[in-house]
Amino acid sequence: MKVIIPVAGIGTRLKPHTLTQPKPLLQIGGKTIIDYLLEPITRLKPDEVVFVIGYKGDMIKDYVRRNYGFRATFIHQDKLLGLGYALHVALSTLTESPVLILLGDTVVEGDLKKFVTAGDYTLGLHPVEDPQRFGIAEIKRNVVVGLEEKPKKPRGNLALIGLYYLSESGLLRRELQQLIDSGKKTRGEIQLTDALAGMIKSGVEFT
């Protein structure tokens, strides 16, 4: 299994803290944000961890190489066109394999081993009070039947938390490529949510 962690963002909302260092290296409770992500990932013993870097990416690269022993690859994202584009950049360099995607600013308490064995295609979801601010999943009989990014009229309150497992990464790669080829954007960006929704329409069942 391979892990993809997008960490190319500028961290605009956390200025001035991110003027001198990238958001993943900010401290919370005595540890960096990226430590909260990587410590449980290390226990999964992944074949490779792929970081999509951009703003102050060399600082992230140096930190990971100093503190972690897993195989790490760093891919530079040249255009900030959204999360979907970041994952397109990463997936275009990888061979077909199971993949765990964990967003670089997502701190999740939970058993990742249980998460990656829960099904072939699994989304991390959590109820929220303001679903208009998130990617929202529509659930029927414990299966995700629809996804929408920041809906004006939400069909539920289960938000995507930035944790995704795919037993076959090629399906997502193709959906992202179709979005890029068609020029389709949501709120000005290539959205991962739109690609996952495309997978659902093609018959993939997410749990």
DRENPA-3360 file (N, C-alpha, C; in nm, 2 decimals, always signed):
BEGIN
1 = MKVIIPVA = +0.08/-0.12/+0.00/+0.00/+0.00/+0.00/+0.09/+0.13/+0.00 ~ +0.04/+0.23/-0.07/+0.11/+0.35/-0.08/+0.02/+0.46/-0.01 ~ +0.09/+0.56/+0.04/+0.02/+0.67/+0.11/+0.05/+0.80/+0.04 ~ -0.06/+0.88/+0.01/-0.04/+1.01/-0.05/-0.08/+1.12/+0.05 ~ +0.01/+1.22/+0.07/-0.02/+1.33/+0.16/+0.00/+1.46/+0.09 ~ -0.10/+1.53/+0.05/-0.09/+1.66/-0.01/-0.05/+1.77/+0.09 ~ +0.06/+1.84/+0.07/+0.10/+1.94/+0.17/+0.16/+2.06/+0.10 ~ +0.09/+2.10/-0.02/+0.15/+2.21/-0.10/+0.09/+2.34/-0.07;
9 = GIGTRLKP = -0.02/+2.35/+0.02/-0.09/+2.47/+0.04/-0.01/+2.58/+0.11 ~ -0.05/+2.70/+0.09/+0.02/+2.82/+0.15/-0.02/+2.84/+0.29 ~ -0.14/+2.80/+0.33/-0.18/+2.82/+0.47/-0.22/+2.97/+0.50 ~ -0.29/+3.02/+0.40/-0.33/+3.17/+0.41/-0.40/+3.20/+0.54 ~ -0.49/+3.12/+0.58/-0.57/+3.15/+0.70/-0.50/+3.14/+0.83 ~ -0.38/+3.09/+0.82/-0.30/+3.08/+0.94/-0.18/+3.18/+0.95 ~ -0.19/+3.28/+0.86/-0.09/+3.39/+0.86/-0.11/+3.47/+0.99 ~ -0.01/+3.52/+1.06/+0.13/+3.52/+1.01/+0.22/+3.40/+1.05;
17 = HTLTQPKP = +0.16/+3.30/+1.11/+0.23/+3.18/+1.15/+0.30/+3.11/+1.03 ~ +0.23/+3.11/+0.92/+0.29/+3.04/+0.80/+0.37/+3.13/+0.71 ~ +0.41/+3.25/+0.76/+0.50/+3.33/+0.68/+0.64/+3.27/+0.68 ~ +0.68/+3.20/+0.79/+0.81/+3.15/+0.80/+0.82/+3.00/+0.80 ~ +0.71/+2.93/+0.80/+0.71/+2.78/+0.79/+0.58/+2.73/+0.73 ~ +0.58/+2.62/+0.67/+0.45/+2.57/+0.61/+0.36/+2.51/+0.72 ~ +0.23/+2.51/+0.69/+0.13/+2.47/+0.79/+0.16/+2.34/+0.86 ~ +0.20/+2.23/+0.78/+0.23/+2.10/+0.84/+0.33/+2.10/+0.95;
25 = LLQIGGKT = +0.42/+2.20/+0.96/+0.52/+2.21/+1.06/+0.49/+2.30/+1.18 ~ +0.37/+2.35/+1.18/+0.33/+2.42/+1.30/+0.31/+2.33/+1.41 ~ +0.33/+2.38/+1.53/+0.32/+2.30/+1.66/+0.18/+2.30/+1.72 ~ +0.14/+2.18/+1.76/+0.01/+2.17/+1.83/+0.04/+2.07/+1.95 ~ +0.03/+2.12/+2.07/+0.05/+2.03/+2.18/+0.19/+1.97/+2.19 ~ +0.29/+2.04/+2.15/+0.43/+1.99/+2.16/+0.47/+1.91/+2.04 ~ +0.39/+1.89/+1.94/+0.43/+1.81/+1.82/+0.38/+1.89/+1.69 ~ +0.45/+1.87/+1.58/+0.41/+1.93/+1.46/+0.28/+1.86/+1.41;
33 = IIDYLLEP = +0.20/+1.93/+1.33/+0.08/+1.87/+1.26/+0.12/+1.75/+1.19 ~ +0.23/+1.75/+1.12/+0.27/+1.64/+1.03/+0.31/+1.51/+1.12 ~ +0.36/+1.54/+1.24/+0.39/+1.42/+1.33/+0.26/+1.35/+1.36 ~ +0.15/+1.42/+1.39/+0.02/+1.35/+1.42/-0.02/+1.27/+1.30 ~ +0.01/+1.30/+1.18/-0.02/+1.22/+1.07/+0.07/+1.10/+1.05 ~ +0.20/+1.13/+1.06/+0.30/+1.03/+1.02/+0.32/+0.92/+1.12 ~ +0.30/+0.95/+1.25/+0.32/+0.84/+1.35/+0.23/+0.72/+1.33 ~ +0.10/+0.74/+1.32/+0.01/+0.63/+1.29/+0.04/+0.56/+1.15;
41 = ITRLKPDE = +0.08/+0.64/+1.05/+0.11/+0.59/+0.92/+0.23/+0.50/+0.93 ~ +0.33/+0.53/+1.01/+0.45/+0.45/+1.02/+0.41/+0.31/+1.07 ~ +0.31/+0.30/+1.15/+0.27/+0.17/+1.21/+0.20/+0.08/+1.10 ~ +0.16/+0.14/+0.99/+0.10/+0.06/+0.88/+0.21/+0.00/+0.79 ~ +0.33/+0.05/+0.80/+0.45/+0.00/+0.72/+0.41/+0.01/+0.57 ~ +0.39/+0.13/+0.52/+0.35/+0.14/+0.38/+0.47/+0.12/+0.29 ~ +0.45/+0.08/+0.17/+0.56/+0.07/+0.07/+0.62/+0.20/+0.04 ~ +0.54/+0.30/+0.04/+0.60/+0.44/+0.00/+0.50/+0.54/+0.05;
49 = VVFVIGYK = +0.55/+0.66/+0.10/+0.47/+0.77/+0.13/+0.51/+0.88/+0.04 ~ +0.41/+0.93/-0.04/+0.43/+1.03/-0.14/+0.37/+1.17/-0.09 ~ +0.46/+1.26/-0.08/+0.42/+1.40/-0.04/+0.41/+1.49/-0.16 ~ +0.30/+1.56/-0.17/+0.28/+1.66/-0.28/+0.32/+1.79/-0.21 ~ +0.43/+1.85/-0.25/+0.48/+1.97/-0.19/+0.47/+2.09/-0.28 ~ +0.48/+2.21/-0.22/+0.48/+2.33/-0.29/+0.54/+2.44/-0.20 ~ +0.46/+2.52/-0.14/+0.50/+2.63/-0.05/+0.60/+2.58/+0.06 ~ +0.72/+2.63/+0.06/+0.82/+2.59/+0.15/+0.84/+2.44/+0.17;
57 = GDMIKDYV = +0.83/+2.37/+0.05/+0.83/+2.23/+0.05/+0.96/+2.17/+0.09 ~ +1.07/+2.24/+0.07/+1.20/+2.19/+0.12/+1.21/+2.17/+0.27 ~ +1.14/+2.26/+0.34/+1.14/+2.24/+0.49/+1.07/+2.11/+0.53 ~ +0.96/+2.08/+0.46/+0.88/+1.96/+0.49/+0.97/+1.84/+0.45 ~ +1.04/+1.84/+0.33/+1.12/+1.73/+0.29/+1.24/+1.71/+0.39 ~ +1.30/+1.81/+0.44/+1.41/+1.80/+0.53/+1.36/+1.74/+0.67 ~ +1.24/+1.79/+0.71/+1.19/+1.74/+0.84/+1.16/+1.59/+0.83 ~ +1.09/+1.55/+0.73/+1.05/+1.41/+0.71/+1.18/+1.32/+0.70;
65 = RRNYGFRA = +1.27/+1.36/+0.63/+1.39/+1.28/+0.61/+1.48/+1.27/+0.74 ~ +1.47/+1.37/+0.82/+1.55/+1.37/+0.95/+1.48/+1.28/+1.05 ~ +1.35/+1.27/+1.05/+1.27/+1.21/+1.16/+1.20/+1.08/+1.13 ~ +1.20/+1.04/+1.00/+1.13/+0.92/+0.96/+1.21/+0.83/+0.87 ~ +1.19/+0.70/+0.88/+1.28/+0.61/+0.81/+1.21/+0.54/+0.69 ~ +1.08/+0.57/+0.67/+1.01/+0.50/+0.56/+1.05/+0.56/+0.43 ~ +1.02/+0.49/+0.32/+1.05/+0.54/+0.19/+0.96/+0.66/+0.15 ~ +1.02/+0.77/+0.13/+0.94/+0.89/+0.11/+0.98/+0.95/-0.03;
73 = TFIHQDKL = +0.88/+0.99/-0.10/+0.89/+1.06/-0.23/+0.83/+1.19/-0.22 ~ +0.89/+1.29/-0.28/+0.84/+1.43/-0.28/+0.82/+1.48/-0.42 ~ +0.69/+1.52/-0.45/+0.66/+1.56/-0.59/+0.61/+1.71/-0.58 ~ +0.67/+1.79/-0.66/+0.63/+1.93/-0.65/+0.51/+1.96/-0.73 ~ +0.41/+2.03/-0.67/+0.29/+2.07/-0.74/+0.31/+2.21/-0.80 ~ +0.31/+2.22/-0.93/+0.35/+2.35/-0.99/+0.23/+2.45/-1.00 ~ +0.11/+2.40/-0.99/-0.01/+2.48/-1.00/-0.10/+2.45/-0.89 ~ -0.15/+2.56/-0.82/-0.24/+2.54/-0.71/-0.38/+2.54/-0.76;
81 = LGLGYALH = -0.42/+2.43/-0.82/-0.55/+2.41/-0.88/-0.65/+2.33/-0.80 ~ -0.62/+2.31/-0.67/-0.71/+2.23/-0.59/-0.66/+2.09/-0.55 ~ -0.73/+2.03/-0.46/-0.69/+1.90/-0.41/-0.69/+1.80/-0.52 ~ -0.79/+1.80/-0.61/-0.80/+1.70/-0.71/-0.67/+1.71/-0.80 ~ -0.63/+1.83/-0.83/-0.51/+1.85/-0.91/-0.39/+1.79/-0.84 ~ -0.38/+1.82/-0.71/-0.26/+1.77/-0.63/-0.25/+1.62/-0.64 ~ -0.37/+1.55/-0.63/-0.37/+1.41/-0.63/-0.34/+1.35/-0.77 ~ -0.39/+1.43/-0.87/-0.36/+1.39/-1.01/-0.20/+1.39/-1.03;
89 = VALSTLTE = -0.14/+1.49/-0.98/+0.01/+1.50/-0.99/+0.07/+1.38/-0.93 ~ +0.03/+1.34/-0.81/+0.08/+1.23/-0.74/+0.06/+1.10/-0.81 ~ -0.07/+1.07/-0.84/-0.11/+0.95/-0.90/-0.05/+0.92/-1.04 ~ -0.02/+1.03/-1.11/+0.04/+1.01/-1.24/+0.18/+0.96/-1.24 ~ +0.24/+0.96/-1.12/+0.38/+0.90/-1.10/+0.38/+0.76/-1.04 ~ +0.26/+0.71/-1.00/+0.26/+0.58/-0.93/+0.20/+0.47/-1.02 ~ +0.25/+0.35/-1.00/+0.19/+0.23/-1.06/+0.06/+0.20/-0.98 ~ -0.02/+0.11/-1.04/-0.14/+0.07/-0.98/-0.12/+0.00/-0.85;
97 = SPVLILLG = -0.19/+0.04/-0.74/-0.17/-0.02/-0.61/-0.28/+0.04/-0.52 ~ -0.31/-0.03/-0.40/-0.39/+0.03/-0.30/-0.33/+0.16/-0.25 ~ -0.41/+0.26/-0.22/-0.36/+0.38/-0.18/-0.45/+0.44/-0.06 ~ -0.38/+0.50/+0.04/-0.44/+0.57/+0.14/-0.41/+0.72/+0.12 ~ -0.51/+0.80/+0.12/-0.49/+0.94/+0.10/-0.53/+1.01/+0.24 ~ -0.44/+1.09/+0.28/-0.46/+1.16/+0.41/-0.41/+1.31/+0.39 ~ -0.51/+1.40/+0.41/-0.47/+1.54/+0.38/-0.38/+1.59/+0.49 ~ -0.29/+1.68/+0.44/-0.18/+1.73/+0.53/-0.22/+1.81/+0.65;
105 = DTVVEGDL = -0.34/+1.86/+0.65/-0.38/+1.94/+0.77/-0.50/+1.87/+0.84 ~ -0.51/+1.73/+0.83/-0.61/+1.66/+0.89/-0.55/+1.57/+1.01 ~ -0.60/+1.60/+1.13/-0.55/+1.52/+1.24/-0.67/+1.44/+1.28 ~ -0.65/+1.31/+1.27/-0.76/+1.21/+1.29/-0.72/+1.11/+1.41 ~ -0.81/+1.10/+1.50/-0.79/+0.99/+1.60/-0.87/+0.87/+1.56 ~ -0.80/+0.76/+1.54/-0.87/+0.64/+1.50/-0.77/+0.53/+1.46 ~ -0.82/+0.42/+1.43/-0.74/+0.30/+1.40/-0.72/+0.29/+1.25 ~ -0.61/+0.34/+1.19/-0.59/+0.33/+1.05/-0.59/+0.19/+0.99;
113 = KKFVTAGD = -0.54/+0.10/+1.07/-0.54/-0.04/+1.02/-0.68/-0.09/+1.00 ~ -0.77/-0.06/+1.09/-0.91/-0.09/+1.08/-0.97/-0.02/+0.96 ~ -0.93/+0.10/+0.94/-0.99/+0.18/+0.83/-0.95/+0.12/+0.70 ~ -0.83/+0.08/+0.67/-0.79/+0.03/+0.54/-0.83/-0.11/+0.52 ~ -0.89/-0.17/+0.62/-0.94/-0.31/+0.60/-1.09/-0.31/+0.61 ~ -1.16/-0.20/+0.61/-1.30/-0.19/+0.63/-1.37/-0.22/+0.50 ~ -1.31/-0.20/+0.38/-1.37/-0.23/+0.25/-1.27/-0.19/+0.14 ~ -1.31/-0.22/+0.02/-1.23/-0.18/-0.09/-1.22/-0.03/-0.12;
121 = YTLGLHPV = -1.32/+0.04/-0.09/-1.33/+0.18/-0.11/-1.40/+0.24/+0.02 ~ -1.32/+0.32/+0.09/-1.37/+0.37/+0.22/-1.34/+0.52/+0.23 ~ -1.44/+0.59/+0.28/-1.43/+0.74/+0.31/-1.44/+0.77/+0.46 ~ -1.35/+0.85/+0.51/-1.37/+0.90/+0.65/-1.47/+1.01/+0.65 ~ -1.57/+0.99/+0.74/-1.68/+1.08/+0.75/-1.71/+1.12/+0.89 ~ -1.76/+1.24/+0.92/-1.79/+1.28/+1.05/-1.91/+1.39/+1.04 ~ -2.01/+1.37/+1.13/-2.12/+1.47/+1.13/-2.07/+1.61/+1.17 ~ -2.13/+1.71/+1.10/-2.09/+1.85/+1.13/-2.22/+1.93/+1.14;
129 = EDPQRFGI = -2.21/+2.05/+1.21/-2.32/+2.13/+1.23/-2.35/+2.23/+1.11 ~ -2.24/+2.25/+1.03/-2.25/+2.35/+0.92/-2.21/+2.28/+0.79 ~ -2.29/+2.19/+0.73/-2.25/+2.11/+0.62/-2.22/+2.19/+0.49 ~ -2.27/+2.32/+0.48/-2.24/+2.40/+0.36/-2.09/+2.43/+0.35 ~ -2.01/+2.41/+0.45/-1.87/+2.44/+0.44/-1.78/+2.32/+0.40 ~ -1.84/+2.21/+0.38/-1.76/+2.08/+0.36/-1.81/+2.01/+0.24 ~ -1.73/+1.91/+0.20/-1.77/+1.81/+0.11/-1.87/+1.71/+0.18 ~ -1.99/+1.69/+0.13/-2.09/+1.62/+0.21/-2.13/+1.49/+0.14;
137 = AEIKRNVV = -2.14/+1.38/+0.21/-2.18/+1.25/+0.16/-2.32/+1.22/+0.19 ~ -2.39/+1.17/+0.09/-2.53/+1.12/+0.10/-2.52/+0.97/+0.12 ~ -2.58/+0.92/+0.23/-2.57/+0.78/+0.26/-2.71/+0.71/+0.26 ~ -2.71/+0.59/+0.20/-2.83/+0.51/+0.20/-2.78/+0.36/+0.22 ~ -2.84/+0.30/+0.33/-2.81/+0.16/+0.36/-2.66/+0.14/+0.38 ~ -2.59/+0.24/+0.45/-2.45/+0.24/+0.49/-2.36/+0.24/+0.36 ~ -2.41/+0.29/+0.25/-2.33/+0.30/+0.13/-2.34/+0.45/+0.09 ~ -2.23/+0.51/+0.04/-2.23/+0.64/-0.01/-2.29/+0.65/-0.15;
145 = VGLEEKPK = -2.40/+0.72/-0.17/-2.46/+0.72/-0.30/-2.45/+0.85/-0.37 ~ -2.39/+0.95/-0.30/-2.36/+1.08/-0.36/-2.27/+1.17/-0.28 ~ -2.20/+1.25/-0.35/-2.10/+1.35/-0.29/-2.12/+1.48/-0.35 ~ -2.11/+1.59/-0.27/-2.12/+1.72/-0.32/-2.03/+1.81/-0.24 ~ -1.95/+1.90/-0.31/-1.86/+1.99/-0.24/-1.93/+2.12/-0.20 ~ -1.94/+2.14/-0.07/-1.99/+2.26/-0.01/-2.13/+2.29/-0.07 ~ -2.23/+2.20/-0.05/-2.36/+2.22/-0.12/-2.44/+2.33/-0.05 ~ -2.51/+2.40/-0.14/-2.60/+2.51/-0.08/-2.72/+2.45/-0.01;
153 = KPRGNLAL = -2.77/+2.33/-0.06/-2.88/+2.26/+0.01/-2.83/+2.12/+0.04 ~ -2.76/+2.10/+0.15/-2.71/+1.97/+0.18/-2.81/+1.86/+0.20 ~ -2.78/+1.74/+0.15/-2.86/+1.62/+0.17/-2.82/+1.54/+0.29 ~ -2.75/+1.60/+0.38/-2.71/+1.53/+0.50/-2.60/+1.61/+0.57 ~ -2.55/+1.56/+0.68/-2.45/+1.64/+0.75/-2.32/+1.56/+0.78 ~ -2.30/+1.45/+0.70/-2.17/+1.38/+0.71/-2.07/+1.43/+0.62 ~ -1.96/+1.49/+0.68/-1.86/+1.56/+0.60/-1.74/+1.47/+0.58 ~ -1.68/+1.49/+0.46/-1.55/+1.42/+0.43/-1.44/+1.49/+0.52;
161 = IGLYYLSE = -1.37/+1.40/+0.59/-1.27/+1.46/+0.69/-1.13/+1.46/+0.64 ~ -1.11/+1.41/+0.51/-0.97/+1.41/+0.45/-0.90/+1.28/+0.47 ~ -0.97/+1.17/+0.47/-0.92/+1.04/+0.49/-0.99/+0.94/+0.39 ~ -0.91/+0.88/+0.30/-0.97/+0.80/+0.19/-0.88/+0.68/+0.17 ~ -0.95/+0.56/+0.14/-0.88/+0.44/+0.11/-0.94/+0.39/-0.02 ~ -0.85/+0.35/-0.12/-0.89/+0.30/-0.24/-0.80/+0.17/-0.27 ~ -0.87/+0.06/-0.29/-0.80/-0.06/-0.32/-0.73/-0.06/-0.46 ~ -0.79/+0.02/-0.55/-0.73/+0.04/-0.68/-0.72/+0.19/-0.72;
169 = SGLLRREL = -0.60/+0.24/-0.73/-0.59/+0.38/-0.75/-0.62/+0.42/-0.89 ~ -0.61/+0.33/-0.99/-0.63/+0.36/-1.13/-0.77/+0.42/-1.16 ~ -0.87/+0.38/-1.08/-1.01/+0.44/-1.11/-1.01/+0.59/-1.07 ~ -0.95/+0.63/-0.97/-0.94/+0.77/-0.93/-0.86/+0.84/-1.03 ~ -0.75/+0.79/-1.07/-0.66/+0.85/-1.17/-0.74/+0.89/-1.30 ~ -0.82/+0.80/-1.34/-0.89/+0.82/-1.47/-1.00/+0.93/-1.45 ~ -1.07/+0.93/-1.33/-1.17/+1.03/-1.31/-1.11/+1.17/-1.30 ~ -0.99/+1.18/-1.24/-0.92/+1.31/-1.22/-0.88/+1.36/-1.36;
177 = QQLIDSGK = -0.83/+1.26/-1.44/-0.78/+1.30/-1.58/-0.90/+1.35/-1.66 ~ -1.01/+1.29/-1.65/-1.13/+1.34/-1.72/-1.17/+1.48/-1.68 ~ -1.16/+1.51/-1.55/-1.20/+1.64/-1.50/-1.10/+1.74/-1.56 ~ -0.97/+1.71/-1.56/-0.87/+1.80/-1.62/-0.89/+1.82/-1.77 ~ -0.91/+1.71/-1.84/-0.93/+1.72/-1.98/-1.06/+1.80/-2.02 ~ -1.16/+1.79/-1.94/-1.29/+1.86/-1.97/-1.28/+2.00/-1.92 ~ -1.19/+2.04/-1.83/-1.18/+2.17/-1.78/-1.28/+2.20/-1.67 ~ -1.35/+2.09/-1.62/-1.45/+2.11/-1.52/-1.39/+2.15/-1.38;
185 = KTRGEIQL = -1.44/+2.25/-1.33/-1.39/+2.30/-1.19/-1.52/+2.33/-1.11 ~ -1.50/+2.31/-0.98/-1.60/+2.35/-0.88/-1.54/+2.46/-0.79 ~ -1.60/+2.57/-0.78/-1.54/+2.68/-0.71/-1.40/+2.72/-0.75 ~ -1.38/+2.71/-0.88/-1.25/+2.74/-0.94/-1.14/+2.64/-0.92 ~ -1.17/+2.52/-0.88/-1.06/+2.42/-0.86/-1.10/+2.29/-0.91 ~ -1.00/+2.20/-0.93/-1.02/+2.06/-0.96/-1.05/+1.99/-0.83 ~ -1.17/+1.94/-0.81/-1.21/+1.89/-0.68/-1.20/+1.74/-0.67 ~ -1.14/+1.69/-0.57/-1.14/+1.54/-0.54/-1.28/+1.49/-0.53;
193 = TDALAGMI = -1.37/+1.57/-0.46/-1.51/+1.53/-0.44/-1.58/+1.50/-0.57 ~ -1.55/+1.58/-0.68/-1.61/+1.56/-0.81/-1.56/+1.42/-0.87 ~ -1.43/+1.39/-0.85/-1.38/+1.27/-0.90/-1.44/+1.15/-0.83 ~ -1.45/+1.16/-0.70/-1.51/+1.05/-0.62/-1.66/+1.03/-0.66 ~ -1.73/+1.14/-0.68/-1.87/+1.13/-0.73/-1.88/+1.06/-0.86 ~ -1.78/+1.09/-0.95/-1.78/+1.02/-1.08/-1.75/+0.87/-1.06 ~ -1.67/+0.83/-0.97/-1.65/+0.69/-0.94/-1.78/+0.62/-0.89 ~ -1.86/+0.69/-0.81/-1.98/+0.64/-0.76/-2.08/+0.62/-0.88;
201 = KSGVEFT = -2.09/+0.72/-0.97/-2.17/+0.71/-1.08/-2.14/+0.59/-1.17 ~ -2.01/+0.55/-1.17/-1.96/+0.44/-1.26/-1.98/+0.31/-1.19 ~ -2.03/+0.31/-1.06/-2.07/+0.18/-1.00/-1.98/+0.15/-0.88 ~ -1.89/+0.23/-0.84/-1.80/+0.20/-0.72/-1.88/+0.23/-0.60 ~ -1.88/+0.14/-0.50/-1.95/+0.16/-0.37/-1.85/+0.19/-0.26 ~ -1.86/+0.31/-0.21/-1.78/+0.36/-0.10/-1.86/+0.33/+0.03 ~ -1.79/+0.29/+0.13/-1.85/+0.27/+0.26/-1.78/+0.37/+0.36;
% end
